Amino acid sequence: MLTESLPLLFSALSIGIIHTLSGPDHYMPFVALAKAKNWSTTKTLNVVAICGIGHVVGSIVLGLLGVALGWSVSNLEIIEGQRGSIASWFLLIAGVFYAVYGIYTAIQNKPHSHVNTKKSLSFWVVFIIFAFGPCEPLIPLLMYPAAQLNLYLLIAVTLVFATATIGTMLTSVYTLSKGISLVHWHKLERYSHFIGGFTIMMCGAGMVFLGL
């Protein structure tokens, strides 16, 4: 049993890390928003953690339901694909709206403007987008193989993948945010919202048109 369990646990760890790093949408939107909205490091990481939990919980619940009800992997992959398509378009559209708002604030010369009616990409919108976004490799590559062995391995594999995914999101956002903070942005401050929106828009476009 140990010889069967270790490869799956290692796969859960490595797939969680690779899956996160290979998708810029897992970290770039947070880096862009943190810079545009002048979030503190603590607030940024709190938002990332909560959105990361929402990101993995949806796939975990769907996977557990599929295992319990005996659904086929192909049916679950169709559902995950639909969720991914919705999340991709949401991210793209949200980025477009935020970029347009950024152009408006730049024209008005209002750097870091925080208007209550203009929080189209605030925490709840980002959370909903990430909650819709599936963890594609979790169910077919990890949960179903683990479920064929025993319940404890299924739980362990799921927890390892979730921890690896959220941990990699936090590490990536923290590292990139610290790196960006070393750059002098004074001349671009009035364009911060546009840059943030454009970055998010490009992440969404990559997901929609390139399947990133």
matplotlib code that plots the C-alpha trace (Angstrom):
import matplotlib.pyplot as plt

x = [0.0, 2.8, 4.4, 1.1, 0.5, 3.8, 3.7, 0.2, 1.2, 4.3, 2.2, -0.3, 2.5, 4.2, 1.1, -0.3, 2.9, 3.2, -0.5, -0.3, 3.0, 2.0, -1.2, -0.4, -4.1, -3.3, -1.1, -0.8, -4.3, -3.5, -0.1, -1.8, -4.7, -2.4, -0.3, -3.2, -5.2, -2.1, -2.9, -0.7, 1.2, -1.0, -4.2, -2.9, -1.9, -5.2, -7.1, -4.9, -5.5, -9.3, -9.5, -7.2, -9.4, -12.4, -10.5, -9.7, -12.9, -15.1, -13.2, -12.8, -16.6, -17.3, -14.7, -16.0, -19.5, -18.4, -16.7, -19.6, -22.2, -20.0, -19.9, -17.5, -14.3, -15.4, -18.6, -16.8, -14.2, -17.1, -18.4, -14.9, -14.4, -17.6, -16.6, -13.3, -14.8, -17.1, -14.2, -12.0, -14.6, -15.4, -11.7, -11.4, -14.5, -13.6, -10.2, -11.6, -14.0, -11.2, -8.8, -11.5, -11.9, -8.2, -8.2, -10.9, -8.9, -5.8, -7.6, -9.0, -5.5, -6.7, -4.0, -5.1, -8.7, -10.9, -14.5, -17.0, -19.1, -16.1, -15.0, -15.8, -12.6, -12.8, -12.5, -15.9, -15.7, -12.2, -13.3, -16.3, -14.0, -11.6, -14.4, -15.7, -12.2, -11.5, -8.3, -8.3, -5.8, -7.2, -10.1, -8.9, -5.2, -5.4, -8.8, -10.1, -6.9, -6.6, -10.3, -9.6, -7.3, -8.9, -10.7, -7.7, -5.4, -8.1, -8.3, -4.5, -4.0, -6.6, -5.1, -1.6, -2.8, -4.8, -1.9, 0.6, -1.7, -2.5, 1.1, 2.4, -0.1, 0.9, 4.6, 4.3, 2.3, 4.5, 7.7, 6.4, 4.9, 8.2, 10.0, 7.7, 7.9, 11.6, 10.8, 10.0, 6.5, 6.0, 5.6, 3.2, 1.1, -1.8, -2.0, -1.9, -5.6, -5.2, -2.0, -3.8, -6.9, -4.7, -2.8, -6.0, -7.5, -4.4, -4.6, -8.2, -7.4, -4.7, -7.2, -10.0, -8.0, -4.8, -6.1, -3.5]
y = [0.0, 2.4, 1.8, 2.8, 5.8, 7.6, 8.1, 9.6, 11.9, 13.1, 13.6, 15.6, 17.9, 18.3, 18.7, 21.3, 23.3, 23.0, 23.5, 26.8, 28.1, 27.3, 29.4, 33.1, 33.7, 32.1, 35.0, 37.9, 39.3, 39.5, 41.2, 43.7, 44.5, 44.8, 47.3, 49.2, 49.4, 49.9, 46.8, 45.9, 42.7, 41.2, 42.1, 40.8, 37.4, 37.2, 37.8, 35.2, 32.6, 33.0, 33.0, 30.0, 28.1, 28.9, 27.8, 24.3, 23.7, 23.7, 20.9, 19.0, 19.0, 18.0, 15.2, 13.8, 13.9, 12.1, 9.4, 9.0, 8.7, 6.7, 9.3, 8.8, 10.9, 12.0, 13.5, 15.4, 16.7, 18.1, 19.9, 21.2, 22.4, 24.4, 25.9, 26.8, 28.5, 30.6, 31.6, 32.5, 34.8, 36.4, 37.2, 38.6, 40.8, 42.0, 42.9, 44.9, 46.8, 47.6, 48.7, 51.1, 52.4, 52.8, 54.9, 57.1, 57.7, 58.4, 61.0, 62.5, 62.3, 60.4, 58.0, 55.3, 56.6, 54.5, 55.2, 52.9, 52.4, 51.3, 48.2, 45.9, 43.9, 44.0, 41.0, 39.5, 39.6, 38.0, 35.4, 34.4, 34.1, 31.9, 29.8, 29.1, 28.3, 24.5, 22.7, 20.6, 17.9, 17.2, 14.9, 12.7, 12.5, 12.3, 11.9, 9.0, 7.0, 7.5, 6.6, 3.2, 2.4, 3.8, 6.8, 7.9, 8.2, 10.2, 12.7, 12.9, 13.4, 16.1, 17.9, 17.8, 19.1, 21.9, 22.9, 22.9, 25.0, 27.6, 27.7, 28.2, 31.0, 32.7, 32.3, 33.6, 36.6, 37.5, 37.2, 39.1, 41.8, 42.3, 42.5, 45.0, 47.2, 47.7, 49.4, 53.2, 53.6, 57.3, 58.3, 55.5, 55.9, 57.6, 54.5, 52.0, 51.0, 50.6, 48.5, 46.4, 46.0, 45.3, 42.6, 40.9, 41.2, 39.5, 36.7, 36.1, 36.3, 33.7, 31.4, 31.9, 31.9, 30.0, 27.6, 28.7]
z = [0.0, 0.8, -2.6, -4.2, -1.9, -2.1, -5.9, -5.7, -2.8, -4.6, -7.8, -5.8, -4.5, -7.9, -9.9, -7.5, -7.8, -11.6, -12.2, -10.3, -11.8, -15.3, -15.0, -14.7, -13.7, -10.4, -9.3, -11.8, -11.1, -7.4, -8.0, -10.4, -8.0, -5.0, -6.8, -8.3, -5.1, -2.9, -0.7, 2.2, 2.1, 4.7, 2.9, -0.4, 1.1, 2.9, -0.3, -2.1, 0.6, 0.6, -3.2, -3.3, -0.9, -3.0, -6.1, -4.8, -2.8, -5.9, -7.5, -4.3, -3.7, -7.3, -7.1, -3.8, -5.2, -8.3, -6.4, -4.0, -6.8, -9.2, -11.9, -14.8, -15.1, -18.5, -17.2, -14.5, -17.0, -19.0, -16.0, -15.0, -18.6, -18.5, -15.1, -16.6, -19.6, -17.4, -15.1, -18.1, -19.7, -16.3, -15.9, -19.4, -19.1, -15.6, -16.9, -19.8, -17.5, -15.1, -17.9, -19.2, -15.7, -15.5, -18.7, -17.2, -13.9, -15.9, -18.0, -14.8, -13.3, -10.2, -9.3, -6.8, -6.9, -4.6, -5.6, -3.8, -7.0, -9.0, -7.2, -10.2, -9.4, -5.7, -3.4, -4.0, -7.8, -7.8, -5.3, -7.5, -10.5, -8.6, -7.1, -10.6, -11.9, -11.7, -10.7, -13.9, -12.9, -9.4, -10.2, -13.1, -12.1, -8.3, -6.7, -8.8, -8.7, -4.9, -4.4, -6.0, -3.0, 0.1, 1.6, 3.7, 0.7, -1.2, 1.7, 2.0, -1.8, -1.8, 1.1, -0.3, -3.7, -2.0, 0.2, -2.7, -4.9, -2.3, -1.0, -4.5, -5.1, -1.9, -2.6, -6.2, -5.3, -2.4, -4.4, -7.5, -5.3, -3.4, -6.7, -8.2, -5.1, -5.8, -9.1, -9.1, -10.4, -9.7, -13.3, -14.0, -10.8, -12.7, -15.0, -12.1, -12.6, -16.3, -15.9, -13.4, -15.7, -18.7, -16.9, -15.7, -19.2, -20.7, -18.2, -19.1, -22.9, -22.4, -20.7, -23.3, -26.5, -25.6, -23.0, -20.4]

ax = plt.figure().add_subplot(projection="3d")
ax.plot(x, y, z, "-o")
ax.set_aspect("equal")
plt.show()
